């Protein structure tokens, strides 16, 4: 599998495209882009992250950099400490939800935000042209081991007004599946700070996935069973680098990852926060309905955290995120953060004295279907996108991110993946039959 370079960073399979030399080159090139100053480094817990961590630190030191090493922490923790420190950049060693044979690097600017398309293009050009060099200083850069990163992250969440004013959970039970990765320490610790009793399902931190790591319902059967077995009030699942949050209700049923950002938006807007909401084109219109209830507007951005963040900054949004379970709260930091989502949503449930299923029942309801198509090349993908645009030209068409077509009560989105050689197809409509019809119509365009 070749290297995949995108606005989501660098990802590849181990022992194939992701070699020590590749890691060192990208790290040194990133350091060469940045102004003088320290760089923060963390990893998601995969076993391969240990040797990659050593190479990243070595390459940064060889570039004359001071390195703040966080060890195993969520990607949002790396972002938080980069944004709220004198660091000029950060690197998170992770392949996010990709399977165990993968790993990669996410590059973070001094503002705690991932590199945008322009900055990524500069990075890739530096790597491809070998436009970087080791330090000519007589002494190498230095290393600081930061031991309180998780405490600082939790404290920042607990200080948020919506969290600080909520009553204690009073010992209610929550089950956590952190897929044995970077959320293994911080998620249980945060929940305990809010007064919950925590059952740690897969939180040993050894980085060995007990199931497919993407936090989708079909991969989280054990979590649902554990919620029922322990009579818990909810189940919490995060992906390996803990930027995505998926929740189960008190019956052990998944509420759907799309509801994560909708519930988080509800939690923020009900606390009299005024401002717009930004989500990507693939996110449920539940968010639009929630925002409208509070007299707020929802704007869309291309898929990819950096795209949502930049639109949030331009619109001065109070909350944003992505329907895959990512919550972005500027009051904490500009990055998708499962722990922020946990803090906001659980605090709202305690403040309103509702169960998770009751909160879900109060939300607007739509039917969303997702699928994907493997594509051989860019020309094949472009042809299908144009066929979809022509078939659905009676709606409001956007080409900012593939083809997005919206109607008054439904929408469709077909786009090239940032991380895999596929086209992603998502449709949403008021009911399952209408959604299935739209999806079949899109798929038919491939056979024309």
Helices and strands as residue ranges (DSSP letters): E 4-6, E 9-13, H 20-33, E 39-43, H 48-62, E 67-72, H 75-83, E 89-93, E 102-109, H 117-128, E 143-145, H 149-158, H 161-164, E 173-177, H 183-193, E 197-202, G 217-219, H 221-229, E 234-238, E 245-248, H 258-269, E 277-280, H 286-293, E 298-301, H 305-315, E 319-322, E 326-329, E 333-336, H 338-352, H 356-361, E 367-374, H 378-391, E 396-398, E 403-406, E 411-416, E 422-429, H 432-444, G 445-447
